[in-house]
Amino acid sequence: MKTIILVSCLLCFIGPLASEELPKCFQLLPSPQKLEVKNGTGLFYNELNYIVSVNNSAIPVLGNICASLPHYRKKGKGIFLQLLISANIPESEEGYILELDDQGVHIQARNQKGLFYGCQTLEQLMEDSRDCKVMIPLLKITDYPDIVYRAIHLDLKHHIDSGHYYYTIIDRLAKIKVNAIIIEFEDKLRYRKAPLVGAADAISIEEFAAISRYAQDRNIEISPLVQGLGHASFILKHKEYLSLRDDQDSDWVFDPLNPKTYNLQFALYEDAIAATPCGKYLHVGGDEVGHLGKSELSLKSGKNSFELQMYWLQKVTQFANEHNRIPIFWDDMVFKLSGLYPTTYNPEISEQQVKELWAKNRPLLEKSLPLFPQECVYMRWNYSNPKLSGDLMAIDWYKEHKLNVMAATAVQGMSSMLPRNHSNFQAIKDFCELTVERKISGILCTCWDDCSPHFETVWRGLSDFACFSWNYKDVSFETTHALFRHRFYSPEMEPSSFEFQDQLESAVDLWDRTLISEGDRENYHKTFKLIDLPQANKRGEWALKYKEKISLAQNALIQYKLIKTKIAKGLEVALRNRYSLEVFNQINELQVYPSNLLIALERYDNADESGKKEAALHLKKYLNYFDELRKNFEAVYSQTRILGNPEGYQLDSNFHNHLANGTNNTDWMYMYELPMNQKILEWLKVQIISKK
């Protein structure tokens, strides 16, 4: 081994420029702002001998390869790290210059954040050199982010993960230059000042504070989200807080005029702040409040819904400011209460109608402007169509009135099992582009837990977000996802022949609806309608009735085998994150179960009198397999996730019919399989009796 790693802010000599692109085997995620490949012989990753700080700056947390190098100078080539204020260094706190020459690697930055990201980029180059057995070419990278605040949303409302998994998440995010997490605790924090709210298996304040500090060392700032005003079921479900409800019949909304509301909310905030000691923000929620103003105090006040909403926001903003936090507020109620919300999300509204609605209702916003706290960040969220003219008008309205606005996109909304639409690629890409164009300082990528998919299923979308929020470029999802497979798994998985996730998205779309004629898988339904079962004396009638479903099921079996083969090949060649492939493999096994049921039922329906018994036995055997399928599925999930709620856990009223809030055990994961299995077993008993 010969080389040194240097972190430096000095301008290094640039040799003759040969290319602006790296050789194909090198793929950086996210792509740097400027890259120059120079003529000359490069270096293999294992030629680097040591890492040294030129001007005694602290050596940042390093990746696995760089961390194996000693931290002192000796003969050979090395990595040199240097902090330097220079006109040649990007002004961004996270900017850096990385140059590889015949002496080693020189990384220069204005501060530790830049050094950290320079080292992360170097780690990717070294990984590719090792994995592909090729030299890193002589090069110079000048890099910095397009968007200052690049946060992802970690939502714990319906589940909790094993402690080690949070560290894994942080390490992965750091590698792709995400620099913030907003964690939605709900009842998964062990609140000291309101112990009734925290679930029995909640994370302690001390444990999460340690996680926060670990993240800070990797340039990830964690701030809390504690839902307030609306989405308060995790608090108001408890009978002890009944008096704090705006509507006594609903646990959804706080009474904004009850002083005890703030005593409780502020207690929760204080504990959440203690659990995130390195955070800058306090996300207070405030969205989807519904019909506000039903409490006795609200009715007596004469305040309208808008005034009540903003009164609450002013109170929580004041609290946040007093505790050195910047409040963030979901802004949908601002536009709902001013009659403008449909223009921000509904593509069916014509441009002319949008203009007319804004001309008509904008005066209400202007009139209410004094109610808007100036110290608050208004988070403009749109998870599907951020470029709608109404959404653009909303953003421009904030900027025109010098109100702080931040964007929010989503990798996961209400989809069951895993995200759809190529991991919501287009919406993420569009809002990142819009954030850059409108010079918005920050963007959040939400990962909603309503249907509680495994976090491993959202990494592709988070990778898209990291790419476009660091350096926006107009590239396709095929190109971006090939880059994801290269970096997340291995270079060998980059080709399109390893693309299984889009196929799995399509397969899960069918799984959602195979067994039902009424209902959907995105919500927990207490009432739904399963498909009918065959009648023994009406041979072929059932198969004719469900001809379309059966055809789709037959295609699903073909897709299942293709997906299974691709994942199996991936497990053979993956160098990183094999667990993710294991999760997807179990999803594939579960999603095909309903299709196999349909094929088995068709076999029974089409069988003649002599074949009915054999078909019935085949069907029963497959039903018995479900217990093994479920056991295998949960064995893989439970490697990182705590499954089910603790004993005595009180579910909320499920105002939004969240799928994962349907049962205390894991039955909600198999919402239609379990009742369908029971229905078929009871039906089989009748068939067997009738045959006797």
ZADO-162543 format. One line per field, with one value per residue (C-alpha): residue number from 1; y, x, z. Coordinates in nm, 3 decimals, m for minus. Each point is the difference from the previous one (the first is absolute). Layout:
N
i (NUM:...)
yy (Y:...)
xx (X:...)
zz (Z:...)
This chain:
692
i (1:2:3:4:5:6:7:8:9:10:11:12:13:14:15:16:17:18:19:20:21:22:23:24:25:26:27:28:29:30:31:32:33:34:35:36:37:38:39:40:41:42:43:44:45:46:47:48:49:50:51:52:53:54:55:56:57:58:59:60:61:62:63:64:65:66:67:68:69:70:71:72:73:74:75:76:77:78:79:80:81:82:83:84:85:86:87:88:89:90:91:92:93:94:95:96:97:98:99:100:101:102:103:104:105:106:107:108:109:110:111:112:113:114:115:116:117:118:119:120:121:122:123:124:125:126:127:128:129:130:131:132:133:134:135:136:137:138:139:140:141:142:143:144:145:146:147:148:149:150:151:152:153:154:155:156:157:158:159:160:161:162:163:164:165:166:167:168:169:170:171:172:173:174:175:176:177:178:179:180:181:182:183:184:185:186:187:188:189:190:191:192:193:194:195:196:197:198:199:200:201:202:203:204:205:206:207:208:209:210:211:212:213:214:215:216:217:218:219:220:221:222:223:224:225:226:227:228:229:230:231:232:233:234:235:236:237:238:239:240:241:242:243:244:245:246:247:248:249:250:251:252:253:254:255:256:257:258:259:260:261:262:263:264:265:266:267:268:269:270:271:272:273:274:275:276:277:278:279:280:281:282:283:284:285:286:287:288:289:290:291:292:293:294:295:296:297:298:299:300:301:302:303:304:305:306:307:308:309:310:311:312:313:314:315:316:317:318:319:320:321:322:323:324:325:326:327:328:329:330:331:332:333:334:335:336:337:338:339:340:341:342:343:344:345:346:347:348:349:350:351:352:353:354:355:356:357:358:359:360:361:362:363:364:365:366:367:368:369:370:371:372:373:374:375:376:377:378:379:380:381:382:383:384:385:386:387:388:389:390:391:392:393:394:395:396:397:398:399:400:401:402:403:404:405:406:407:408:409:410:411:412:413:414:415:416:417:418:419:420:421:422:423:424:425:426:427:428:429:430:431:432:433:434:435:436:437:438:439:440:441:442:443:444:445:446:447:448:449:450:451:452:453:454:455:456:457:458:459:460:461:462:463:464:465:466:467:468:469:470:471:472:473:474:475:476:477:478:479:480:481:482:483:484:485:486:487:488:489:490:491:492:493:494:495:496:497:498:499:500:501:502:503:504:505:506:507:508:509:510:511:512:513:514:515:516:517:518:519:520:521:522:523:524:525:526:527:528:529:530:531:532:533:534:535:536:537:538:539:540:541:542:543:544:545:546:547:548:549:550:551:552:553:554:555:556:557:558:559:560:561:562:563:564:565:566:567:568:569:570:571:572:573:574:575:576:577:578:579:580:581:582:583:584:585:586:587:588:589:590:591:592:593:594:595:596:597:598:599:600:601:602:603:604:605:606:607:608:609:610:611:612:613:614:615:616:617:618:619:620:621:622:623:624:625:626:627:628:629:630:631:632:633:634:635:636:637:638:639:640:641:642:643:644:645:646:647:648:649:650:651:652:653:654:655:656:657:658:659:660:661:662:663:664:665:666:667:668:669:670:671:672:673:674:675:676:677:678:679:680:681:682:683:684:685:686:687:688:689:690:691:692)
yy (0.000:0.337:0.290:0.292:0.171:0.377:0.224:0.347:0.330:0.091:0.036:m0.286:0.010:m0.121:m0.207:m0.033:m0.067:m0.328:m0.044:0.129:m0.352:m0.283:m0.344:m0.192:m0.219:0.309:0.128:0.274:0.052:0.282:0.119:0.288:0.349:m0.002:m0.281:0.016:m0.317:0.066:m0.184:m0.223:m0.319:m0.025:m0.192:m0.322:0.035:m0.208:0.225:0.251:m0.050:0.252:0.299:0.322:0.342:0.265:0.283:m0.197:0.002:m0.293:m0.304:m0.061:m0.327:m0.216:m0.282:m0.360:0.013:0.338:m0.080:m0.291:0.238:0.121:0.366:0.098:0.072:m0.267:m0.089:m0.043:0.170:0.129:0.194:0.359:0.195:0.375:0.277:0.325:0.318:0.069:0.156:m0.328:m0.203:m0.007:0.242:m0.267:m0.141:m0.344:0.075:m0.156:m0.054:m0.350:m0.048:m0.321:0.031:m0.206:0.085:m0.129:0.170:0.362:0.105:0.370:0.167:0.306:m0.205:m0.349:m0.060:0.041:m0.228:m0.261:0.003:m0.001:m0.315:m0.155:0.062:m0.149:m0.306:m0.060:0.032:m0.246:m0.244:0.002:m0.041:m0.301:m0.151:0.043:m0.052:0.321:0.309:0.323:0.249:0.325:0.246:0.312:0.028:0.332:m0.064:0.161:m0.046:0.178:m0.008:0.083:m0.206:m0.353:m0.193:m0.331:m0.087:m0.292:m0.082:m0.223:0.046:m0.368:m0.192:0.005:m0.140:m0.179:0.250:m0.107:0.074:0.374:0.008:m0.191:0.253:0.290:m0.156:m0.058:0.353:0.149:m0.185:0.162:0.347:0.037:0.242:m0.006:m0.223:0.112:m0.277:m0.034:m0.152:m0.005:m0.247:m0.175:0.229:m0.071:0.344:0.090:0.299:m0.180:m0.371:m0.107:0.092:m0.220:m0.362:m0.277:m0.081:0.364:0.118:0.180:0.364:m0.089:m0.270:0.225:0.284:m0.238:m0.081:0.374:0.059:m0.292:0.160:0.342:m0.150:m0.104:0.344:m0.104:0.227:m0.168:0.211:m0.129:0.007:m0.018:0.028:0.276:0.148:m0.275:m0.359:m0.011:m0.341:m0.151:0.248:0.068:m0.370:m0.016:0.071:0.219:0.254:m0.006:0.359:0.122:m0.109:0.259:m0.253:m0.234:m0.274:0.003:m0.051:0.179:0.371:0.200:0.287:0.298:0.229:m0.230:0.109:m0.362:m0.090:0.197:m0.134:m0.349:0.082:0.202:m0.285:m0.235:0.254:0.041:m0.374:m0.028:0.284:m0.178:m0.313:0.198:0.226:0.082:0.104:0.345:m0.044:m0.104:m0.129:0.066:m0.166:0.193:m0.164:m0.159:0.144:m0.033:0.188:0.211:0.198:m0.243:0.043:0.215:0.243:0.032:0.056:0.268:0.176:0.088:m0.086:m0.168:m0.312:0.200:0.217:m0.305:m0.180:0.297:0.073:m0.350:0.052:0.327:m0.171:m0.291:0.229:0.211:m0.314:m0.119:0.336:0.011:m0.342:0.095:m0.207:0.110:m0.130:m0.177:m0.015:m0.213:0.272:m0.171:0.161:0.348:m0.074:m0.219:0.274:0.257:m0.215:m0.044:m0.349:m0.185:0.219:m0.134:m0.371:m0.063:m0.025:m0.010:0.369:0.206:0.283:0.247:m0.135:0.020:0.365:0.077:m0.173:0.183:0.333:m0.064:m0.142:0.160:0.304:m0.232:m0.102:0.364:0.096:m0.283:0.080:0.155:m0.342:m0.170:m0.024:0.128:m0.235:m0.314:m0.216:m0.081:m0.343:m0.014:m0.369:m0.163:m0.368:m0.045:0.321:0.272:0.197:0.076:0.373:0.023:m0.151:0.245:0.289:m0.115:m0.008:0.338:0.146:m0.097:0.144:0.320:0.055:m0.096:m0.311:m0.295:m0.287:m0.352:m0.280:m0.352:m0.289:m0.371:m0.334:m0.179:0.117:m0.239:m0.296:m0.336:m0.222:0.226:0.332:0.010:0.205:m0.084:0.097:0.322:0.104:0.278:0.185:m0.006:0.118:0.278:0.146:m0.004:0.186:0.246:0.050:0.085:0.230:0.189:0.020:m0.171:m0.079:m0.345:m0.305:m0.299:m0.345:m0.162:m0.375:m0.042:m0.292:m0.018:m0.339:m0.057:m0.149:m0.125:0.279:m0.211:0.058:0.378:0.015:0.029:0.307:0.150:m0.051:0.189:0.277:0.015:0.026:0.279:0.203:0.010:0.061:0.027:m0.146:m0.100:m0.375:m0.292:m0.242:m0.282:0.183:0.106:m0.345:m0.167:0.232:m0.102:m0.372:0.061:0.190:m0.173:m0.360:m0.033:0.107:m0.341:0.080:0.323:m0.150:0.013:m0.381:0.040:0.243:m0.186:0.275:0.148:m0.348:m0.054:0.330:m0.121:m0.339:0.159:0.218:m0.324:m0.148:0.302:m0.099:m0.369:m0.137:0.277:0.146:0.300:0.180:0.075:m0.090:0.357:0.037:m0.223:m0.098:m0.148:m0.082:m0.122:m0.254:m0.308:m0.169:m0.286:m0.369:m0.270:m0.201:m0.372:m0.050:0.288:m0.111:0.275:0.281:0.146:m0.008:0.186:0.262:0.067:m0.054:0.331:m0.055:m0.351:0.129:0.260:m0.269:m0.219:0.292:0.066:m0.351:0.074:0.334:m0.166:m0.243:0.275:0.215:m0.296:m0.087:0.359:0.027:m0.338:0.116:0.326:m0.188:m0.181:0.315:0.270:0.143:0.222:0.008:m0.362:0.029:0.234:m0.274:m0.246:0.236:0.037:m0.376:m0.051:0.269:m0.188:m0.325:0.167:0.195:m0.313:m0.188:0.138:m0.078:m0.360:m0.018:0.114:m0.258:m0.274:0.111:0.000:m0.355:m0.105:0.183:m0.154:m0.353:m0.266:m0.198:m0.249:0.274:0.223:m0.188:0.017:0.370:0.064:m0.179:0.205:0.319:m0.098:m0.086:0.344:0.163:m0.189:0.148:0.351:m0.043:m0.084:0.293:0.239:m0.142:0.049:0.350:0.115:m0.168:0.223:0.315:m0.050:0.018:0.377:0.064:m0.060:m0.171:0.068:0.231:m0.062:m0.167:0.233:0.251:0.225:0.062:0.341:0.059:m0.044:0.315:m0.041:m0.381:m0.055:m0.358:m0.048:0.125:m0.281:m0.263:m0.027:m0.312:m0.038:m0.115:0.333:m0.108:m0.276:0.189:m0.200:m0.322:m0.098:0.041:m0.157:m0.302:m0.037:0.039:m0.270:m0.241:0.033:m0.039:m0.313:m0.160:0.047:m0.140:m0.308:m0.060:0.036:m0.258:m0.249)
xx (0.000:0.138:m0.240:m0.101:m0.338:0.020:m0.292:0.095:m0.149:0.294:m0.027:0.194:0.175:m0.216:0.172:m0.113:m0.373:m0.089:m0.370:m0.293:m0.123:0.135:0.046:m0.330:0.098:0.003:m0.344:m0.031:m0.326:m0.091:0.192:0.242:m0.050:0.323:0.238:0.319:0.190:0.366:0.261:0.239:0.018:m0.251:m0.001:m0.147:m0.201:0.254:0.291:m0.109:0.207:m0.119:m0.223:0.126:m0.134:0.226:m0.095:m0.111:m0.369:m0.193:m0.020:m0.372:m0.185:0.118:m0.141:0.112:0.294:0.138:m0.049:0.242:0.291:0.229:m0.020:0.362:0.248:0.232:0.157:m0.223:m0.311:m0.272:m0.316:0.060:m0.279:0.020:m0.232:0.061:m0.188:0.069:m0.177:0.053:m0.199:m0.381:m0.163:m0.243:0.067:m0.030:0.209:0.338:0.270:0.138:0.308:0.186:0.357:0.317:0.045:m0.338:m0.331:m0.043:m0.335:m0.049:m0.297:m0.098:m0.117:m0.048:m0.324:0.178:0.282:m0.255:m0.173:0.330:0.093:m0.338:0.059:0.346:m0.144:m0.227:0.296:0.197:m0.292:m0.026:0.377:m0.015:m0.322:0.090:0.376:0.083:0.211:m0.155:0.100:0.178:m0.283:m0.130:m0.349:m0.152:m0.323:m0.272:m0.378:m0.274:m0.227:0.130:m0.241:m0.064:m0.206:m0.178:m0.297:0.020:m0.355:m0.047:m0.372:m0.092:0.322:0.336:0.330:0.282:0.251:0.283:m0.206:m0.012:0.380:m0.011:m0.247:0.223:0.311:m0.176:m0.143:0.342:0.150:m0.248:0.038:m0.341:0.061:m0.314:m0.271:m0.335:m0.120:m0.370:m0.008:m0.373:m0.014:0.330:0.200:0.000:m0.116:0.104:m0.232:m0.306:0.073:m0.355:0.061:0.306:m0.064:0.140:0.270:0.090:0.359:0.148:0.099:0.358:0.026:m0.130:0.224:0.293:m0.133:m0.029:0.361:0.111:m0.184:0.153:0.346:m0.104:m0.136:m0.362:m0.209:m0.302:m0.301:m0.327:m0.355:m0.266:m0.347:m0.213:m0.344:m0.103:0.128:m0.008:m0.165:0.313:m0.053:m0.373:m0.097:0.078:m0.303:0.217:0.022:m0.365:m0.051:0.265:m0.194:m0.150:m0.275:m0.086:m0.092:0.337:0.357:0.136:0.024:0.106:m0.207:0.216:m0.142:0.046:0.314:0.057:0.046:0.323:0.114:m0.010:0.129:0.290:0.092:0.019:0.201:0.251:0.061:0.029:0.255:0.197:0.005:0.135:0.263:0.171:m0.316:m0.084:m0.371:m0.315:m0.262:m0.336:m0.228:m0.325:m0.138:m0.332:m0.180:m0.347:m0.291:0.162:m0.194:m0.245:0.115:m0.196:0.290:0.033:m0.370:m0.007:0.306:m0.166:0.324:m0.033:0.196:0.280:0.046:0.000:0.255:0.235:m0.049:0.134:0.285:0.098:0.009:0.217:0.226:0.062:0.088:0.241:0.173:0.042:0.167:0.236:m0.184:m0.149:m0.357:m0.110:m0.370:m0.180:m0.177:m0.306:m0.245:0.109:m0.132:m0.291:m0.139:0.046:m0.167:0.316:0.116:m0.142:0.212:0.315:m0.062:m0.285:0.121:m0.362:m0.046:0.072:0.252:m0.283:m0.182:0.320:0.045:m0.362:0.016:0.317:m0.142:m0.309:0.157:0.343:m0.147:m0.087:0.366:0.107:m0.248:0.124:0.368:0.043:m0.092:0.302:0.299:0.310:0.233:m0.170:0.093:m0.302:0.048:m0.169:m0.065:m0.102:0.064:m0.111:m0.026:0.227:0.010:m0.373:m0.054:m0.189:0.296:0.237:m0.230:0.001:0.381:0.025:m0.254:0.220:0.310:m0.181:m0.096:0.344:m0.128:0.237:m0.109:0.139:m0.099:m0.117:m0.018:m0.055:0.153:m0.284:m0.354:m0.291:0.130:m0.013:0.309:0.230:0.001:m0.133:0.051:0.371:0.041:m0.193:0.290:m0.163:m0.154:0.330:0.192:m0.250:m0.006:0.379:0.019:m0.260:0.184:0.320:m0.177:m0.193:0.309:m0.174:0.252:m0.125:m0.201:m0.129:m0.066:m0.277:m0.032:m0.347:m0.068:m0.377:0.037:0.337:0.213:0.341:0.257:0.212:m0.264:0.051:0.374:m0.028:m0.224:0.227:0.290:m0.194:m0.062:0.369:0.099:m0.240:0.026:0.381:0.049:m0.315:0.036:m0.271:0.060:m0.240:m0.107:0.174:0.334:m0.051:m0.108:0.292:0.223:m0.190:0.053:0.370:0.056:m0.251:0.074:0.301:0.124:m0.099:m0.366:m0.001:m0.134:m0.375:m0.012:0.015:m0.294:m0.260:m0.153:m0.219:m0.130:m0.070:m0.188:m0.225:m0.046:m0.096:m0.256:m0.177:0.050:m0.184:m0.329:0.015:m0.220:m0.257:m0.287:m0.039:0.263:0.368:0.327:0.106:m0.249:m0.117:m0.357:m0.223:m0.240:0.109:m0.119:0.201:m0.051:m0.251:0.096:m0.094:m0.319:0.054:m0.313:0.077:0.322:0.195:m0.235:0.237:0.296:m0.205:m0.108:0.360:0.159:0.187:0.135:0.114:0.181:0.179:0.084:0.155:0.213:0.092:0.146:0.225:0.107:0.061:0.248:0.182:0.027:0.114:0.269:0.131:0.013:0.175:0.264:0.031:0.064:0.285:0.181:m0.101:0.288:m0.213:m0.349:m0.092:m0.263:m0.197:m0.018:m0.119:m0.284:m0.106:0.016:m0.249:m0.228:0.004:m0.095:m0.293:m0.131:m0.043:m0.200:m0.344:0.072:0.084:m0.325:m0.196:0.171:m0.079:m0.365:m0.020:0.134:m0.276:m0.269:0.099:0.047:m0.257:m0.173:0.286:0.264:m0.167:0.141:0.359:m0.040:m0.144:0.294:0.245:m0.173:0.004:0.371:0.072:m0.201:0.209:0.313:m0.106:0.121:0.349:m0.012:m0.093:0.267:0.272:m0.122:0.002:0.333:0.167:m0.190:0.077:0.375:m0.039:m0.359:m0.194:m0.316:m0.333:m0.088:0.084:m0.252:m0.285:0.073:m0.299:m0.071:m0.135:m0.334:0.169:m0.161:0.191:m0.037:0.375:0.070:0.272:m0.234:m0.248:0.118:0.240:0.161:0.124:m0.336:m0.038:0.281:m0.225:m0.327:m0.167:0.202:m0.109:m0.378:0.023:0.182:m0.268:m0.277:0.152:0.050:m0.364:m0.105:0.214:m0.175:m0.331:0.140:0.137:m0.327:m0.200:0.225:m0.068)
zz (0.000:m0.100:0.038:0.229:0.026:0.034:0.089:m0.123:m0.100:m0.220:m0.373:m0.159:m0.335:m0.287:m0.267:m0.362:m0.017:m0.170:0.076:0.207:0.068:0.209:m0.152:m0.001:0.295:0.227:0.103:0.262:0.188:0.003:m0.303:0.070:m0.137:m0.200:m0.084:m0.203:m0.095:m0.080:m0.202:0.182:0.201:0.282:0.327:0.125:0.320:0.195:m0.096:0.262:0.314:0.254:0.071:0.148:0.094:m0.149:0.235:0.303:m0.088:0.141:m0.223:m0.068:0.036:m0.287:m0.208:0.050:m0.243:0.104:0.368:m0.031:m0.072:0.278:0.100:m0.037:m0.274:m0.134:m0.331:m0.298:m0.127:0.224:0.055:0.105:0.171:0.032:0.111:m0.182:m0.079:m0.365:m0.295:m0.181:0.253:m0.039:0.242:0.117:0.346:m0.155:m0.307:m0.065:m0.262:m0.041:m0.215:m0.070:m0.125:0.011:0.370:0.110:0.069:0.113:0.147:0.071:0.166:0.198:0.300:0.139:m0.192:m0.330:0.109:0.103:m0.338:m0.186:0.188:m0.079:m0.370:0.027:0.172:m0.302:m0.237:0.210:0.013:m0.378:m0.039:0.232:m0.137:m0.369:0.043:m0.185:0.068:0.117:m0.271:0.072:0.053:0.163:0.149:0.102:0.183:0.211:0.045:m0.193:0.307:0.346:0.214:m0.133:0.252:0.008:0.217:0.243:0.108:0.306:0.052:m0.046:0.061:0.169:m0.127:0.175:0.137:m0.231:m0.310:0.065:m0.017:m0.329:m0.140:0.104:m0.152:m0.332:m0.011:0.071:m0.296:m0.239:0.155:0.163:0.286:0.214:0.147:0.131:0.227:0.073:0.347:0.082:0.293:m0.074:0.230:0.373:0.110:0.354:0.045:m0.139:0.056:m0.089:m0.366:m0.064:m0.095:0.219:m0.258:m0.075:m0.043:0.297:m0.028:0.092:m0.267:m0.273:0.110:m0.056:m0.347:m0.069:0.095:m0.218:m0.291:0.071:m0.033:m0.353:m0.089:0.052:0.217:0.164:0.095:0.146:m0.131:0.270:m0.148:0.142:m0.040:m0.245:m0.032:0.381:0.042:0.155:0.285:0.017:m0.016:0.373:0.219:0.224:m0.285:m0.103:0.117:m0.245:m0.309:m0.230:m0.077:0.286:m0.248:m0.177:0.119:m0.308:0.097:0.306:0.134:m0.105:0.270:0.298:0.190:0.106:m0.367:0.001:0.336:m0.150:m0.348:0.138:0.237:m0.299:m0.196:0.283:0.016:m0.379:0.000:0.272:m0.218:m0.297:0.159:m0.331:m0.184:m0.132:m0.070:0.181:m0.241:0.164:m0.258:m0.016:m0.315:m0.096:0.299:m0.147:0.157:0.269:0.256:0.164:0.360:0.242:0.030:m0.378:m0.050:0.267:m0.144:m0.329:m0.182:m0.338:m0.098:m0.165:0.308:0.231:m0.219:m0.005:0.370:0.069:m0.244:0.167:0.340:m0.110:m0.203:0.308:0.196:m0.269:m0.020:0.378:m0.018:m0.285:m0.257:m0.331:m0.035:m0.318:m0.084:m0.260:m0.196:m0.153:0.243:m0.111:m0.348:0.104:0.222:m0.275:m0.266:m0.208:0.092:m0.305:m0.228:0.167:m0.062:m0.249:m0.363:m0.123:0.080:m0.311:m0.008:m0.044:0.305:0.203:m0.092:0.081:0.340:0.095:m0.115:0.210:0.318:0.014:0.185:0.291:0.024:m0.016:0.270:0.223:m0.051:0.349:0.146:m0.163:0.237:m0.177:0.188:m0.134:m0.301:m0.218:m0.152:m0.341:m0.051:m0.323:m0.058:m0.360:m0.207:0.142:m0.326:m0.003:m0.042:0.330:0.182:m0.168:0.094:0.362:0.010:m0.168:0.242:0.296:m0.161:m0.100:0.365:0.131:0.176:0.028:m0.223:m0.027:m0.239:0.082:m0.242:0.074:m0.077:0.179:0.051:0.046:m0.202:0.174:0.011:m0.204:m0.191:m0.357:m0.319:m0.026:0.368:m0.070:m0.220:m0.205:0.294:0.191:m0.304:m0.078:0.348:0.025:m0.330:0.121:0.330:m0.188:m0.248:0.268:0.222:0.291:0.272:0.095:m0.095:0.196:m0.147:0.202:0.068:0.149:0.230:m0.055:m0.174:0.171:m0.279:0.100:m0.018:m0.234:m0.269:m0.010:m0.064:m0.375:0.034:0.264:m0.238:m0.271:0.251:0.093:m0.366:m0.096:0.320:m0.013:m0.373:m0.209:m0.350:m0.243:m0.017:m0.035:0.268:m0.189:0.023:0.361:0.112:m0.177:0.205:0.313:m0.064:m0.064:0.322:0.230:m0.099:m0.231:m0.346:m0.130:0.072:m0.198:m0.331:m0.066:0.013:0.380:0.017:0.209:0.211:m0.276:m0.078:0.368:0.019:m0.282:0.166:0.332:m0.181:m0.091:0.348:0.141:m0.165:m0.098:0.279:0.025:m0.197:0.235:0.210:m0.043:0.171:0.079:0.285:0.281:m0.077:0.265:m0.281:m0.342:m0.253:m0.090:m0.333:m0.021:0.000:m0.254:0.025:m0.047:m0.209:m0.238:m0.161:m0.177:0.100:0.259:m0.239:m0.259:0.252:0.108:m0.338:0.009:0.354:m0.092:m0.309:0.213:0.256:m0.268:m0.113:0.364:0.028:m0.298:0.150:0.337:m0.154:m0.190:0.312:0.210:m0.254:m0.011:0.379:0.025:m0.250:0.190:0.325:m0.173:m0.116:0.251:0.202:0.221:0.153:m0.063:0.272:m0.224:m0.266:0.263:0.094:m0.364:m0.043:0.283:m0.144:m0.327:0.176:0.175:m0.299:m0.213:0.265:m0.104:m0.366:0.086:0.196:m0.304:m0.223:0.254:0.018:m0.379:m0.004:0.238:m0.195:m0.333:0.137:m0.082:0.272:0.034:0.021:0.259:0.300:m0.122:m0.083:0.347:0.165:m0.208:0.110:0.366:m0.022:m0.137:0.279:0.254:m0.160:0.102:0.360:m0.129:m0.243:0.280:0.230:m0.263:m0.084:0.361:0.075:m0.261:0.100:0.368:m0.061:0.017:0.103:0.322:m0.122:0.166:0.285:0.367:0.225:0.097:m0.278:m0.072:m0.368:m0.093:m0.174:m0.341:m0.136:m0.329:m0.008:0.009:m0.101:0.263:0.273:m0.068:0.249:0.291:m0.144:m0.359:m0.144:m0.180:m0.232:m0.133:0.010:m0.278:0.006:0.351:m0.050:m0.346:0.140:0.267:m0.255:m0.223:0.291:0.102:m0.363:m0.039:0.295:m0.178:m0.323:0.175:0.187:m0.320:m0.171:0.276)
